[in-house]
């Protein structure tokens, strides 16, 4: 993490409370001058920053002697200047997102219906033909569809989110009575959250669920350990009845508890107690997805789940999420698939629905074949989420191979006609389902002049012994093409130091969260003997402190907000040092102490960014109005101040930190 790296680089460490405060806090828009008035400044609540750069500057120590001799009370002739720029951590999010819910309608998900057609009774309570461990996931989704959509939209305030719905149940006669639905689109036109609940009630609930919460023909005569999820996802990803648009990122959220028909996830029905649909004496369901005719095409025979099963590399759902036209043409260039595995008998190896009379073949609660069945259901969900950049959630007892743990608690289903409609962990899992990682786009492009420039003011000048260093961090990693040594320029008769983020022109752009920092030595070549500006700058505080542009040049960041846009030139804030008057007595006989060694990494003191004024005109350069920087770059530049004793006098110390605020999974 950036915080740990910062601590390792700083010559004086932060205490744990200050570090925590720096990581999580936000600072008010203020100037972080080295002046005593700002020492001990407190954190304030601020608004988020717009895209752009947050700029800071510092100079230490606070007092120096004028060259050539340290014949004053300060005892040193060199000050160390630090320039810092942070690409503001503006939220990275998809502007538009289209979400399709894909509902597994097999009966353990909550729509089981009491029948008298001879269905196998695995758990007899008072003579009723019911199941022991049925999820209430499907009734909860139907009842709370509007609230679910609204919570997802609210969790992603920087995205416009709309919703559609499809469902699937039957498996074309293998382990079933051939009368279910393989793939159905309930809502094909994407609708806003406010309308989604009503449309679910008028389509899925009115048609499939008999205007209630149960399916009239969902029972043990149907498949319940596997489902046609491959066919359903094939239809969704290829736009069969789904009106995907190219101006949105495409997301599918699968909700169910069954395995796909793929050989890697085959289910053993012999330990389930149901053998009415067994074919040829085999215990396992057909581990191959049969071909199916969709409105817009045909599902290939043996389409795979994560990997191809027919020798054609693109014949899998994971590949389709990358390669289908509707996924390639989405904003993300692919589709994200999230999977939520409900807690029910197919995902619980200890459920009483696994008949104990089959213990001799690995059946019964806790049986080896039961564990294999459950593991394959849950692994399929984990694998698909991992393969497409989505999220997974499931029973709290299970952890995916990649370390992702489930959060769902079991909730009793309740009666058929009055199911329990309370499932807070399921609602929470739906709310934070992933949209997939939105790409980080550059926020500050370099142009035909250095991205950063330092212009000294008055008698301050770059030291002949410059000892310049620079660091460029992206996601905590130093960038190999960072420009370490500044370019020395002559601009209108003024010696200026210039840097770029990268020495490679094509890479000379900062992304949100990037941190740049340069350090170098300056000296005072003469009077005045007072508190003087270090840098030529143009902010309001610069004017108050006596600084201004020098022959049109000032310490600045010059960048464009897009790769082809005009340059914006923003001034760094003010840094000051006190140039002490020469001693009145004889010069000291002892050699003066050496200047402070150059430090690597981040500045010890960083000034607070100030509101950006209209830029000062620069000859031969079209300057665009500067950005207003309020303070959400926050903990990245500084989030607290502490008093530290130095050799000469106390001074304020601000430490640059990178914010690590927890966010929704929707925006990772």
Backbone torsions as a table, in degrees:
resi	resn	phi	psi	omega
1	UNK	NA	156.2	179.3
2	UNK	-60.7	-39.3	-176.9
3	UNK	-58.5	-45.1	-179.8
4	UNK	-64.6	-40.0	179.0
5	UNK	-64.7	-41.4	179.0
6	UNK	-60.3	-44.9	-179.1
7	UNK	-61.7	-37.1	-178.3
8	UNK	-71.1	-23.1	-177.0
9	UNK	-93.0	-28.6	-175.0
10	UNK	-72.2	135.0	177.1
11	UNK	-68.6	-24.4	176.5
12	UNK	-124.2	120.2	-173.6
13	UNK	-80.5	161.3	174.4
14	UNK	-89.7	151.2	170.8
15	UNK	-72.1	159.0	-179.1
16	UNK	-58.2	-44.2	179.3
17	UNK	-61.2	-40.1	179.6
18	UNK	-68.7	-35.1	177.2
19	UNK	-63.1	-47.2	178.5
20	UNK	-58.7	-40.8	-178.8
21	UNK	-66.1	-39.2	-179.9
22	UNK	-65.8	-40.3	-178.4
23	UNK	-67.9	-42.2	-172.3
24	UNK	-99.0	-9.0	-171.7
25	UNK	-90.2	177.3	174.7
26	UNK	-135.9	146.8	-177.4
27	UNK	-112.9	150.5	179.5
28	UNK	-73.9	159.6	178.0
29	UNK	-73.7	110.5	-178.6
30	UNK	-153.1	165.4	176.0
31	UNK	-90.4	129.7	179.3
32	UNK	-93.7	62.6	177.4
33	UNK	-72.3	161.4	176.3
34	UNK	-80.7	1.9	179.9
35	UNK	-62.9	149.3	-175.2
36	UNK	-64.8	-23.5	-176.5
37	UNK	-62.6	-24.9	-176.4
38	UNK	-98.9	0.4	178.6
39	UNK	-67.3	137.5	-178.9
40	UNK	77.6	18.7	179.8
41	UNK	-60.4	147.1	-176.1
42	UNK	-103.1	159.8	177.1
43	UNK	-74.7	146.6	177.3
44	UNK	-129.5	162.9	173.9
45	UNK	-81.7	136.9	-175.8
46	UNK	-135.7	168.6	174.8
47	UNK	-91.3	159.3	179.1
48	UNK	-62.9	151.7	177.3
49	UNK	-81.0	149.7	167.4
50	UNK	-75.1	172.0	176.0
51	UNK	-64.1	148.3	-179.6
52	UNK	143.8	-157.8	-177.5
53	UNK	-118.6	139.4	173.4
54	UNK	-101.2	125.7	-169.4
55	UNK	-114.7	139.7	177.7
56	UNK	-143.5	156.3	-179.7
57	UNK	-148.7	148.8	175.5
58	UNK	-148.4	161.0	175.3
59	UNK	-141.9	129.6	178.9
60	UNK	-137.3	145.5	-2.1
61	UNK	-72.0	179.0	-174.5
62	UNK	-82.1	-13.7	179.0
63	UNK	-135.7	138.9	176.7
64	UNK	-139.5	164.4	173.4
65	UNK	-95.6	153.0	173.4
66	UNK	-74.1	145.8	176.1
67	UNK	-72.7	157.0	15.5
68	UNK	-94.2	-12.7	-173.9
69	UNK	-122.0	141.4	178.2
70	UNK	-79.8	63.3	-176.0
71	UNK	-98.1	48.7	177.7
72	UNK	-143.5	176.3	-174.4
73	UNK	-66.9	-24.3	-179.0
74	UNK	-65.3	-36.5	175.9
75	UNK	80.2	-3.9	179.2
76	UNK	-135.6	151.9	-178.6
77	UNK	-110.6	-1.6	-173.9
78	UNK	-119.5	136.6	170.9
79	UNK	-115.4	146.2	179.4
80	UNK	-100.3	118.7	-179.4
81	UNK	-99.6	136.4	174.8
82	UNK	-120.2	127.2	171.8
83	UNK	-108.1	136.0	-178.9
84	UNK	-134.3	137.3	174.5
85	UNK	-134.8	133.1	177.9
86	UNK	-123.5	125.5	174.0
87	UNK	-70.6	116.2	-169.9
88	UNK	-54.3	134.7	-177.6
89	UNK	-77.3	60.3	176.8
90	UNK	-63.8	144.3	-178.2
91	UNK	-55.7	131.9	176.7
92	UNK	-98.7	115.2	-175.1
93	UNK	-151.2	155.1	172.8
94	UNK	-70.9	133.2	178.5
95	UNK	-65.8	-38.4	179.0
96	UNK	-132.3	137.9	179.2
97	UNK	-134.6	133.2	173.4
98	UNK	-111.8	125.9	-175.9
99	UNK	-115.3	127.4	172.0
100	UNK	-109.8	122.2	170.9
101	UNK	-83.2	127.6	176.8
102	UNK	-111.4	105.3	-173.4
103	UNK	-95.5	125.0	171.6
104	UNK	-78.5	114.5	-176.1
105	UNK	-95.0	10.9	177.1
106	UNK	-63.8	152.1	-159.2
107	UNK	-71.5	-22.0	177.8
108	UNK	-67.3	-10.8	178.1
109	UNK	-81.2	-4.5	171.6
110	UNK	127.7	6.4	-177.9
111	UNK	-117.7	22.3	179.4
112	UNK	-60.0	140.4	-177.4
113	UNK	-125.0	131.2	176.9
114	UNK	-64.4	128.8	179.6
115	UNK	-135.6	169.2	175.6
116	UNK	-117.1	30.3	-175.9
117	UNK	-96.4	16.9	175.0
118	UNK	88.8	16.7	178.8
119	UNK	-59.8	146.7	-176.5
120	UNK	-66.5	132.4	-178.5
121	UNK	-98.7	102.6	-177.5
122	UNK	-89.6	-18.1	-176.7
123	UNK	-147.7	97.1	-172.3
124	UNK	-92.2	111.5	175.4
125	UNK	-112.0	111.5	178.6
126	UNK	56.1	35.8	175.1
127	UNK	77.8	4.6	-179.5
128	UNK	-90.7	140.6	179.3
129	UNK	-84.2	85.7	-177.6
130	UNK	-132.7	171.9	176.5
131	UNK	-102.1	157.4	-176.0
132	UNK	-84.7	-39.4	-171.8
133	UNK	-133.5	82.3	-178.6
134	UNK	-107.4	130.1	177.4
135	UNK	-68.3	152.1	171.0
136	UNK	-100.7	19.5	-175.0
137	UNK	-60.2	-45.5	-177.0
138	UNK	-67.9	-46.8	175.9
139	UNK	-59.1	-39.2	179.8
140	UNK	-64.8	-42.4	179.3
141	UNK	-60.9	-45.8	-178.3
142	UNK	-63.2	-44.9	-177.3
143	UNK	-69.3	-33.0	-173.6
144	UNK	-110.9	18.7	-174.5
145	UNK	-56.0	-44.4	179.4
146	UNK	-63.5	-44.1	179.6
147	UNK	-66.7	-36.4	178.3
148	UNK	-62.6	-48.8	179.8
149	UNK	-62.1	-41.5	179.7
150	UNK	-64.1	-40.6	-179.2
151	UNK	-67.8	-37.1	177.1
152	UNK	-64.5	-44.2	178.7
153	UNK	-63.1	-41.2	-180.0
154	UNK	-67.6	-31.6	178.8
155	UNK	-70.0	-18.4	-177.5
156	UNK	-125.7	68.6	-172.2
157	UNK	-66.7	-16.4	-179.0
158	UNK	-93.6	4.0	178.9
159	UNK	-121.3	144.8	170.1
160	UNK	-92.4	114.1	-171.2
161	UNK	-113.3	130.5	174.9
162	UNK	-127.1	165.0	-165.4
163	UNK	-136.0	147.9	172.7
164	UNK	-137.8	174.9	-172.9
165	UNK	-149.1	136.5	171.7
166	UNK	-138.7	160.2	177.5
167	UNK	-144.2	167.1	-177.2
168	UNK	-156.5	146.3	-179.4
169	UNK	-141.8	-59.4	-168.6
170	UNK	-76.0	158.6	179.3
171	UNK	-123.8	36.6	174.5
172	UNK	55.9	49.6	168.7
173	UNK	81.8	-15.7	176.5
174	UNK	-81.3	121.9	-176.4
175	UNK	59.5	42.6	178.1
176	UNK	-167.8	175.2	-176.7
177	UNK	-101.9	17.2	168.3
178	UNK	69.5	16.0	-174.8
179	UNK	-119.3	18.5	178.3
180	UNK	-98.3	-171.6	-178.4
181	UNK	-108.4	126.1	179.6
182	UNK	-78.1	-41.7	-178.3
183	UNK	-156.2	125.9	-179.6
184	UNK	-138.3	133.7	173.7
185	UNK	-97.6	115.0	179.6
186	UNK	-86.4	-43.7	178.1
187	UNK	-133.5	106.4	-176.5
188	UNK	-96.4	-23.3	178.8
189	UNK	-95.7	125.8	-174.2
190	UNK	-65.6	134.1	-172.8
191	UNK	-127.0	149.7	178.3
192	UNK	-68.9	162.3	-176.2
193	UNK	-57.2	-37.3	-176.3
194	UNK	-62.5	-26.3	-177.2
195	UNK	-103.2	-8.6	-170.2
196	UNK	-66.7	-43.4	-178.0
197	UNK	-59.2	-44.4	179.2
198	UNK	-64.3	-37.0	179.6
199	UNK	-71.5	-33.4	175.4
200	UNK	-64.0	-42.2	179.9
201	UNK	-64.6	-37.0	-176.1
202	UNK	-84.5	-10.0	-179.6
203	UNK	-116.0	-81.1	-176.1
204	UNK	-57.3	-50.7	-176.2
205	UNK	-69.1	-43.6	-177.9
206	UNK	-67.4	-35.3	-174.5
207	UNK	-95.2	-59.6	-175.2
208	UNK	-76.0	-35.3	-172.6
209	UNK	-106.0	21.2	173.4
210	UNK	55.4	33.8	-177.1
211	UNK	59.2	23.3	178.3
212	UNK	-134.4	-137.1	179.8
213	UNK	-128.6	19.1	179.8
214	UNK	-134.9	155.7	-179.5
215	UNK	-101.9	126.4	-173.8
216	UNK	-60.0	-25.4	-176.9
217	UNK	-127.0	39.6	177.5
218	UNK	-110.5	107.1	-174.7
219	UNK	-158.7	-168.7	-175.8
220	UNK	-73.0	0.5	171.8
221	UNK	-85.1	1.0	179.2
222	UNK	-114.2	160.1	174.3
223	UNK	-61.7	143.9	179.8
224	UNK	-143.5	-6.7	174.9
225	UNK	-103.4	-19.4	175.7
226	UNK	-136.6	168.2	-177.4
227	UNK	-155.2	170.8	178.0
228	UNK	-83.3	45.6	-177.7
229	UNK	-63.3	-30.5	178.1
230	UNK	-65.2	-47.4	178.6
231	UNK	-61.7	-43.0	-178.7
232	UNK	-62.8	-45.7	-180.0
233	UNK	-69.2	-33.8	175.0
234	UNK	-59.7	-45.4	179.1
235	UNK	-63.4	-43.4	-178.5
236	UNK	-65.3	-46.9	-175.2
237	UNK	-70.0	-22.9	177.6
238	UNK	-99.0	6.6	175.0
239	UNK	76.2	28.6	177.3
240	UNK	-73.8	94.8	-177.9
241	UNK	83.5	-1.1	-179.1
242	UNK	-107.8	125.1	-175.1
243	UNK	-93.0	67.5	176.2
244	UNK	-61.9	150.4	173.5
245	UNK	-125.7	154.8	-174.1
246	UNK	-79.3	-9.8	-177.2
247	UNK	-95.6	18.7	-179.5
248	UNK	-138.4	154.6	170.5
249	UNK	-82.6	140.3	-172.5
250	UNK	-103.7	127.4	-176.3
251	UNK	-130.5	137.6	174.0
252	UNK	-119.8	130.4	175.8
253	UNK	-113.2	109.5	-180.0
254	UNK	-89.9	128.7	179.4
255	UNK	-123.1	117.3	-178.7
256	UNK	-178.4	-163.6	179.3
257	UNK	-152.1	27.5	-177.8
258	UNK	-118.9	165.6	177.8
259	UNK	-95.7	150.6	173.5
260	UNK	-75.5	159.3	175.8
261	UNK	-82.7	83.3	177.9
262	UNK	-138.9	139.7	-173.2
263	UNK	-58.2	-26.1	179.7
264	UNK	-72.8	-14.5	-174.7
265	UNK	-129.1	24.3	-177.0
266	UNK	-60.1	146.2	-176.7
267	UNK	-110.4	137.9	178.5
268	UNK	-90.8	106.0	-178.9
269	UNK	-80.8	-15.6	-178.5
270	UNK	-62.3	-33.4	-179.2
271	UNK	-84.2	-2.0	178.4
272	UNK	-87.6	-15.4	-178.3
273	UNK	91.6	-4.1	-178.6
274	UNK	-106.5	121.9	178.3
275	UNK	-129.6	10.7	-177.3
276	UNK	-65.4	-24.4	-178.0
277	UNK	-108.7	9.5	-178.1
278	UNK	-63.2	139.4	-179.2
279	UNK	-119.0	122.4	177.7
280	UNK	68.4	19.0	176.6
281	UNK	79.9	3.7	-179.5
282	UNK	-80.5	138.7	178.0
283	UNK	-78.5	-24.1	-171.9
284	UNK	-93.7	142.4	175.3
285	UNK	-63.2	159.9	179.6
286	UNK	-60.6	115.4	-173.2
287	UNK	-86.8	44.0	-177.4
288	UNK	-153.9	128.6	-179.1
289	UNK	-73.3	121.6	178.4
290	UNK	-72.0	159.3	176.6
291	UNK	-64.5	147.2	-179.6
292	UNK	-145.7	136.4	-178.6
293	UNK	-89.0	117.4	176.3
294	UNK	-98.4	165.5	179.3
295	UNK	-58.8	-25.1	-176.0
296	UNK	-117.2	11.1	-178.9
297	UNK	161.6	-168.7	-175.6
298	UNK	-124.1	132.5	174.4
299	UNK	-72.4	126.5	179.3
300	UNK	-62.6	147.5	174.5
301	UNK	-64.5	134.9	179.3
302	UNK	63.9	34.5	170.0
303	UNK	-57.5	131.5	-177.4
304	UNK	-85.0	172.8	178.7
305	UNK	-90.9	-69.5	176.9
306	UNK	-100.2	-37.6	-178.7
307	UNK	-120.9	152.5	177.9
308	UNK	-66.8	143.8	177.8
309	UNK	-115.4	0.8	-177.8
310	UNK	-119.5	11.0	178.9
311	UNK	88.0	-10.0	177.2
312	UNK	-94.7	114.2	-171.3
313	UNK	-56.0	-29.6	-176.4
314	UNK	-86.4	-1.7	-176.3
315	UNK	-88.0	68.2	171.5
316	UNK	-152.8	158.0	180.0
317	UNK	-67.1	-38.5	178.5
318	UNK	-61.4	-41.5	177.8
319	UNK	-67.3	-38.0	179.7
320	UNK	-62.3	-35.8	178.4
321	UNK	-64.1	-20.7	176.9
322	UNK	-96.9	-32.7	-166.1
323	UNK	-109.8	-17.7	-177.1
324	UNK	-65.8	147.8	-179.1
325	UNK	-54.7	-39.6	-178.5
326	UNK	-69.8	-22.6	176.1
327	UNK	-87.3	-44.0	178.1
328	UNK	-59.9	-36.9	-176.8
329	UNK	-86.1	1.6	175.2
330	UNK	-75.6	168.6	-179.6
331	UNK	-59.7	-35.0	-178.7
332	UNK	-83.4	-7.3	-177.3
333	UNK	74.4	6.6	176.7
334	UNK	-164.2	170.6	176.9
335	UNK	-104.9	143.8	176.0
336	UNK	-101.0	132.1	178.3
337	UNK	-118.0	117.4	172.7
338	UNK	-97.1	149.4	179.5
339	UNK	-132.2	128.4	174.9
340	UNK	-119.4	112.7	179.2
341	UNK	-94.0	111.8	-177.9
342	UNK	-66.9	152.7	176.5
343	UNK	-84.6	108.7	179.1
344	UNK	-153.4	-176.5	-177.5
345	UNK	-53.5	-45.5	-179.2
346	UNK	-64.7	-14.9	178.9
347	UNK	-115.7	14.3	178.3
348	UNK	-130.2	107.1	-177.1
349	UNK	-69.2	-12.6	-178.8
350	UNK	-106.1	11.5	179.3
351	UNK	-63.4	142.7	177.0
352	UNK	-71.2	-8.1	176.1
353	UNK	-73.4	-12.6	174.4
354	UNK	-84.6	107.1	-171.2
355	UNK	-61.6	128.4	-177.8
356	UNK	-69.3	-18.1	-179.5
357	UNK	-67.9	-8.5	178.3
358	UNK	-105.5	23.0	-179.3
359	UNK	-61.9	-29.5	-178.3
360	UNK	-66.3	-16.5	178.2
361	UNK	-116.5	24.3	177.8
362	UNK	88.6	15.6	-179.9
363	UNK	-94.3	-168.1	-178.9
364	UNK	78.5	162.1	179.4
365	UNK	-54.1	123.7	179.5
366	UNK	84.0	3.8	-178.9
367	UNK	-68.1	154.6	-175.8
368	UNK	-63.3	-41.8	179.1
369	UNK	-71.7	-30.0	175.1
370	UNK	-65.2	-44.8	177.6
371	UNK	-60.1	-39.9	179.3
372	UNK	-63.2	-44.1	177.6
373	UNK	-57.5	-50.5	-176.8
374	UNK	-63.4	-44.2	179.7
375	UNK	-58.5	-39.4	-178.4
376	UNK	-70.4	-36.4	175.9
377	UNK	-62.4	-50.1	-175.4
378	UNK	-70.9	-38.4	178.9
379	UNK	-63.5	-35.7	179.1
380	UNK	-60.9	-43.3	177.9
381	UNK	-64.7	-44.6	178.5
382	UNK	-60.7	-44.7	-176.2
383	UNK	-63.0	-42.8	-178.3
384	UNK	-67.4	-42.6	178.3
385	UNK	-61.1	-44.0	-179.8
386	UNK	-65.6	-37.1	-176.3
387	UNK	-72.7	-22.1	-175.2
388	UNK	-116.9	8.5	179.6
389	UNK	75.8	19.9	-179.9
390	UNK	-95.1	-171.2	179.7
391	UNK	-112.1	157.8	176.0
392	UNK	-128.4	145.3	169.6
393	UNK	-146.3	154.0	-177.2
394	UNK	-171.9	-162.6	-177.8
395	UNK	-54.1	141.3	-173.3
396	UNK	-63.2	-21.0	-177.3
397	UNK	-80.5	-11.5	-171.5
398	UNK	-105.2	143.9	176.1
399	UNK	-127.9	129.8	178.2
400	UNK	-67.4	165.4	179.5
401	UNK	-61.5	-28.1	-179.9
402	UNK	-87.0	7.9	176.8
403	UNK	92.9	-2.5	178.8
404	UNK	-74.0	123.8	-177.6
405	UNK	-103.0	147.5	177.9
406	UNK	-75.0	159.9	179.8
407	UNK	-127.4	-0.2	-173.5
408	UNK	-80.7	128.9	172.3
409	UNK	-93.6	152.4	178.5
410	UNK	-76.6	137.6	175.5
411	UNK	-123.1	132.2	177.0
412	UNK	-60.1	142.6	-177.4
413	UNK	-73.7	-37.4	-172.5
414	UNK	86.4	-168.4	-176.9
415	UNK	-77.6	168.2	179.8
416	UNK	-64.2	-44.3	-175.5
417	UNK	-86.0	-23.2	178.8
418	UNK	-131.9	72.4	-178.5
419	UNK	-69.9	157.4	175.2
420	UNK	-71.8	119.1	-177.3
421	UNK	-102.8	25.6	179.1
422	UNK	-113.4	118.6	176.1
423	UNK	-153.3	77.4	-172.6
424	UNK	-63.9	-34.4	-178.7
425	UNK	-71.8	-32.7	175.2
426	UNK	-66.8	-44.1	179.1
427	UNK	-61.8	-38.0	178.1
428	UNK	-66.5	-40.4	179.6
429	UNK	-63.8	-39.8	178.2
430	UNK	-66.8	-39.7	-177.7
431	UNK	-60.9	-36.6	-174.9
432	UNK	-107.5	19.1	174.9
433	UNK	-59.1	150.6	-170.3
434	UNK	-83.8	144.9	169.0
435	UNK	-94.8	0.5	-174.0
436	UNK	83.7	158.3	-175.6
437	UNK	-71.2	117.6	174.1
438	UNK	-74.6	141.4	-177.4
439	UNK	-67.3	141.7	175.2
440	UNK	-82.5	121.4	-177.3
441	UNK	-102.8	148.1	177.3
442	UNK	-60.0	145.8	178.9
443	UNK	-118.9	-8.3	-179.8
444	UNK	-146.9	104.8	-179.1
445	UNK	-95.9	135.4	174.2
446	UNK	-73.8	156.5	-178.9
447	UNK	-119.8	-143.5	-177.4
448	UNK	-92.1	16.0	173.5
449	UNK	-136.7	164.7	-179.6
450	UNK	-56.6	143.4	178.8
451	UNK	-63.9	-36.3	-179.2
452	UNK	-128.3	138.6	177.1
453	UNK	-134.9	143.7	173.0
454	UNK	-116.8	124.2	176.7
455	UNK	-116.4	117.1	179.8
456	UNK	-72.6	163.9	-177.9
457	UNK	-125.6	140.4	175.1
458	UNK	61.8	-128.3	-177.7
459	UNK	-86.2	-0.1	176.9
460	UNK	-77.9	136.2	-179.1
461	UNK	-145.9	153.3	173.6
462	UNK	-58.6	137.7	-178.3
463	UNK	-70.0	144.3	171.6
464	UNK	-57.5	-29.7	174.4
465	UNK	-100.4	78.3	-167.9
466	UNK	-67.1	-38.7	-178.5
467	UNK	47.7	50.8	-175.7
468	UNK	-77.8	141.1	172.2
469	UNK	-136.8	159.8	175.4
470	UNK	-150.8	151.7	178.2
471	UNK	-139.1	139.0	177.2
472	UNK	-127.5	117.8	-178.5
473	UNK	-114.4	134.0	173.2
474	UNK	-132.0	117.2	-176.9
475	UNK	51.4	45.5	176.2
476	UNK	74.0	0.2	-175.5
477	UNK	-106.9	129.0	174.9
478	UNK	-62.4	139.9	-179.2
479	UNK	-92.4	127.9	-172.9
480	UNK	-66.6	-22.3	-177.6
481	UNK	-99.2	16.3	178.6
482	UNK	-61.0	136.0	178.8
483	UNK	-78.5	108.8	-174.3
484	UNK	-78.7	-43.0	-176.8
485	UNK	-107.0	136.6	-177.4
486	UNK	-72.3	154.9	169.8
487	UNK	-86.5	131.0	-179.6
488	UNK	-94.0	119.9	-174.7
489	UNK	-116.9	155.2	170.1
490	UNK	-113.2	110.0	-177.9
491	UNK	-116.9	110.7	-180.0
492	UNK	52.9	41.5	177.6
493	UNK	81.8	4.1	-178.7
494	UNK	-111.0	134.3	176.4
495	UNK	-79.2	121.7	-174.9
496	UNK	-123.4	140.1	174.1
497	UNK	-97.5	134.0	-177.9
498	UNK	-129.5	143.0	178.5
499	UNK	-134.8	153.6	165.6
500	UNK	-116.5	158.0	174.3
501	UNK	-62.1	-39.5	-178.4
502	UNK	-136.7	145.5	174.9
503	UNK	-78.8	-8.0	175.7
504	UNK	-99.1	119.4	-172.8
505	UNK	-56.8	-40.9	-177.5
506	UNK	-67.6	-18.7	-178.8
507	UNK	-106.0	7.6	-174.9
508	UNK	-83.1	63.6	178.8
509	UNK	-148.1	135.5	179.5
510	UNK	-95.0	140.3	177.9
511	UNK	-102.9	163.7	-180.0
512	UNK	-54.3	127.9	179.9
513	UNK	93.6	-11.8	177.8
514	UNK	-64.1	147.9	179.7
515	UNK	-127.4	127.1	174.8
516	UNK	-119.2	139.4	178.4
517	UNK	-150.9	134.4	177.9
518	UNK	-128.1	147.1	177.8
519	UNK	-132.5	148.1	179.7
520	UNK	-165.4	166.4	-177.5
521	UNK	-98.6	144.0	172.5
522	UNK	-129.4	160.2	177.1
523	UNK	-132.5	163.9	172.5
524	UNK	-103.6	123.2	-176.2
525	UNK	-90.1	0.5	178.4
526	UNK	170.3	-168.4	178.8
527	UNK	-68.2	173.6	11.8
528	UNK	-76.8	154.1	179.2
529	UNK	-95.5	83.5	-175.6
530	UNK	-165.8	-172.6	174.5
531	UNK	-75.6	119.0	-173.3
532	UNK	-127.1	154.6	174.6
533	UNK	-67.7	143.9	173.7
534	UNK	-88.1	-40.2	-173.9
535	UNK	-118.5	147.7	169.4
536	UNK	-77.0	123.5	-175.6
537	UNK	-150.2	169.4	-169.5
538	UNK	-132.0	16.0	177.3
539	UNK	-76.7	166.6	177.8
540	UNK	-56.9	-39.0	179.2
541	UNK	-68.8	-32.3	175.2
542	UNK	-59.9	-44.7	179.6
543	UNK	-61.9	-42.2	178.2
544	UNK	-63.1	-37.8	-178.5
545	UNK	-83.3	3.0	175.5
546	UNK	91.6	9.6	-179.7
547	UNK	-100.1	160.4	178.9
548	UNK	-166.2	177.0	175.6
549	UNK	-66.9	147.5	178.0
550	UNK	-111.9	111.0	-176.9
551	UNK	52.1	37.5	177.7
552	UNK	85.7	-2.7	-178.2
553	UNK	-107.1	143.4	176.6
554	UNK	-152.8	162.8	-179.6
555	UNK	-68.0	121.6	-165.6
556	UNK	-153.6	165.8	166.8
557	UNK	-116.5	125.6	-179.3
558	UNK	-116.5	111.1	-173.7
559	UNK	-150.5	161.1	175.7
560	UNK	-110.5	149.9	-179.4
561	UNK	-83.3	-15.6	174.4
562	UNK	-133.7	164.4	-175.8
563	UNK	-64.8	-23.2	-178.9
564	UNK	-115.9	5.7	-175.8
565	UNK	-81.0	168.6	177.9
566	UNK	-72.8	157.3	179.5
567	UNK	-74.6	138.9	168.0
568	UNK	-105.9	132.8	180.0
569	UNK	-115.0	113.5	-178.5
570	UNK	-113.6	138.9	-179.6
571	UNK	-80.4	140.6	165.7
572	UNK	-68.7	158.7	176.6
573	UNK	-75.3	-171.0	-173.0
574	UNK	-91.8	136.0	166.4
575	UNK	-120.1	147.8	-177.6
576	UNK	-136.6	152.5	168.6
577	UNK	-135.4	157.8	174.9
578	UNK	-97.6	120.9	174.6
579	UNK	-90.8	111.3	-175.1
580	UNK	-76.4	148.5	177.7
581	UNK	-72.1	150.7	178.0
582	UNK	-60.7	150.8	178.3
583	UNK	-66.3	147.0	179.6
584	UNK	-83.5	-24.1	-178.9
585	UNK	-86.4	-170.3	178.8
586	UNK	-65.0	153.0	179.3
587	UNK	-63.0	152.6	-179.3
588	UNK	-64.8	144.6	179.5
589	UNK	-82.8	-29.6	-179.1
590	UNK	-81.2	149.5	177.4
591	UNK	-65.3	140.1	179.8
592	UNK	-68.4	152.2	177.8
593	UNK	-64.4	151.8	-179.5
594	UNK	-68.4	158.7	176.7
595	UNK	-66.1	157.7	179.1
596	UNK	-60.0	139.5	-180.0
597	UNK	-66.0	152.3	176.4
598	UNK	-65.0	139.0	177.3
599	UNK	-104.3	149.4	177.2
600	UNK	-100.8	144.4	174.3
601	UNK	108.6	-131.0	-168.6
602	UNK	-105.0	153.0	-174.2
603	UNK	-66.8	149.3	177.7
604	UNK	-71.3	-40.0	177.6
605	UNK	-123.5	134.1	-179.2
606	UNK	-128.3	133.5	-179.9
607	UNK	-80.0	151.2	-179.8
608	UNK	-78.7	139.3	178.2
609	UNK	-65.4	148.5	178.8
610	UNK	-113.6	162.1	175.3
611	UNK	-57.6	137.5	-176.5
612	UNK	-81.5	123.5	176.8
613	UNK	-79.0	177.8	171.2
614	UNK	-62.9	135.2	-175.1
615	UNK	-64.5	150.8	175.5
616	UNK	-78.0	138.4	-178.8
617	UNK	-64.2	139.5	178.3
618	UNK	-118.1	132.2	179.9
619	UNK	-58.0	139.8	175.4
620	UNK	64.3	18.6	178.9
621	UNK	-139.7	128.3	176.9
622	UNK	-84.5	111.4	-174.8
623	UNK	-99.8	127.3	-179.3
624	UNK	-92.5	151.2	-179.9
625	UNK	-52.3	136.9	-175.6
626	UNK	-74.0	164.4	177.4
627	UNK	-82.0	150.5	170.4
628	UNK	-88.7	118.2	-176.8
629	UNK	-101.6	103.7	167.4
630	UNK	-86.9	-169.9	-158.8
631	UNK	-110.3	41.6	176.2
632	UNK	-88.8	-6.0	172.8
633	UNK	-66.8	-14.5	149.9
634	UNK	46.4	-124.9	-173.6
635	UNK	-61.2	-9.0	-178.1
636	UNK	-73.4	-35.8	178.3
637	UNK	-94.6	-45.6	177.9
638	UNK	-168.4	146.5	179.4
639	UNK	-139.0	11.1	177.8
640	UNK	-176.0	162.6	178.2
641	UNK	-128.1	149.1	179.2
642	UNK	-142.0	151.9	178.8
643	UNK	-93.1	128.2	-177.5
644	UNK	-128.9	136.5	178.8
645	UNK	-80.6	124.5	173.4
646	UNK	-108.1	-178.8	-174.7
647	UNK	-65.4	-33.3	-173.6
648	UNK	-99.7	-54.3	-175.8
649	UNK	-157.1	156.8	178.9
650	UNK	-68.9	150.8	176.8
651	UNK	-152.1	162.1	-179.3
652	UNK	-77.0	143.0	178.2
653	UNK	-123.5	118.0	174.6
654	UNK	-111.0	139.4	-175.6
655	UNK	-119.2	132.4	-179.9
656	UNK	-74.8	134.7	179.3
657	UNK	-136.8	155.0	176.3
658	UNK	-102.2	129.8	179.0
659	UNK	-66.2	140.6	176.9
660	UNK	-130.3	44.5	-178.6
661	UNK	-63.0	136.9	176.4
662	UNK	-68.4	138.1	178.8
663	UNK	-128.4	170.8	174.0
664	UNK	-62.9	148.6	171.8
665	UNK	-62.9	-18.3	179.2
666	UNK	-62.9	-28.2	-171.2
667	UNK	-116.2	28.7	175.6
668	UNK	-101.6	NA	NA
